[in-house]
Amino acid sequence: MKLWKYLPAIIVAALLTGGCSNPVYVQKDDSVSLSGYHTYMWVDTKANQSDNTTRATAYADLSIRNAVNEKLNTIGWREVSGNPDVFISYDILVQRLVEQRSDAVYTQPFTRVYYNPFRRSWGTIYYPSQFVGYQYYDVPVKEGTVTITMMDANSDRIVWQGWTTENLNYSRITDDEINRSVRNIFKKFDANS
């Protein structure tokens, strides 16, 4: 019986949490049905064949692959080492931006002392603070974009791509932020379409 008392608060908290997630964008090739795919293989993207440089986001390889593998395994897809239906790649872009923010500005409250000659006493008048306007300022932020791309193994055409962007709390993207981004992207993935 006590659960019913807290049910509205739980529902409101769930709606607020779900409504605060970052937007996810998806592009899908409408001429291809994803229901025909069941196996996948990871590929690395490079500028050209002779590019042997280490990618700047190599630290995130294990985190993003584990998160994507977990999501794909739950829908019945499996990773293979040869002859896949789909090639999967990812990209992480971390960029520095400047975000403009504003704070409300108020005057300082003050009191004034006066003398009342009729009552022969001193009194005070309180003047509360008043809204004056806004103060605008720039704040440097880091923004991370996670993109997951699926290509048909036979035609080398991109059949599905999803990405999301969020502000980062640290100098680089963390495992929690990667997992949250992958989870949000795969909410829009429909393997039966």
Secondary structure as the mmCIF struct_conf table of DSSP 4:
data_model
#
loop_
_struct_conf.conf_type_id
_struct_conf.id
_struct_conf.beg_label_comp_id
_struct_conf.beg_label_asym_id
_struct_conf.beg_label_seq_id
_struct_conf.end_label_comp_id
_struct_conf.end_label_asym_id
_struct_conf.end_label_seq_id
HELX_RH_AL_P HELX_RH_AL_P1 LYS A 2 GLY A 19
TURN_TY1_P TURN_TY1_P1 CYS A 20 CYS A 20
BEND BEND1 SER A 21 SER A 21
HELX_LH_PP_P HELX_LH_PP_P1 ASN A 22 PRO A 23
STRN STRN1 VAL A 24 LYS A 28
TURN_TY1_P TURN_TY1_P2 ASP A 30 SER A 31
BEND BEND2 VAL A 32 VAL A 32
HELX_RH_3T_P HELX_RH_3T_P1 LEU A 34 GLY A 36
STRN STRN2 THR A 39 TRP A 42
BEND BEND3 ALA A 47 ASN A 48
TURN_TY1_P TURN_TY1_P3 GLN A 49 SER A 50
HELX_LH_PP_P HELX_LH_PP_P2 THR A 53 ARG A 55
TURN_TY1_P TURN_TY1_P4 ALA A 56 THR A 57
HELX_RH_3T_P HELX_RH_3T_P2 ALA A 58 ALA A 60
HELX_RH_AL_P HELX_RH_AL_P2 ASP A 61 THR A 74
TURN_TY1_P TURN_TY1_P5 ILE A 75 GLY A 76
STRN STRN3 ARG A 78 GLU A 79
BEND BEND4 SER A 81 ASN A 83
BEND BEND5 ASP A 85 ASP A 85
STRN STRN4 VAL A 86 TYR A 106
HELX_LH_PP_P HELX_LH_PP_P3 THR A 107 PRO A 109
STRN STRN5 PHE A 110 ASN A 116
TURN_TY1_P TURN_TY1_P6 PRO A 117 ARG A 120
STRN STRN6 SER A 121 TYR A 127
STRN STRN7 PHE A 131 ASP A 152
TURN_TY1_P TURN_TY1_P7 ALA A 153 SER A 155
STRN STRN8 ILE A 158 ASN A 167
BEND BEND6 ASN A 169 ARG A 172
HELX_RH_AL_P HELX_RH_AL_P3 ASP A 175 PHE A 186
TURN_TY1_P TURN_TY1_P8 LYS A 187 LYS A 187
BEND BEND7 LYS A 188 LYS A 188
TURN_TY1_P TURN_TY1_P9 ALA A 191 ASN A 192
#
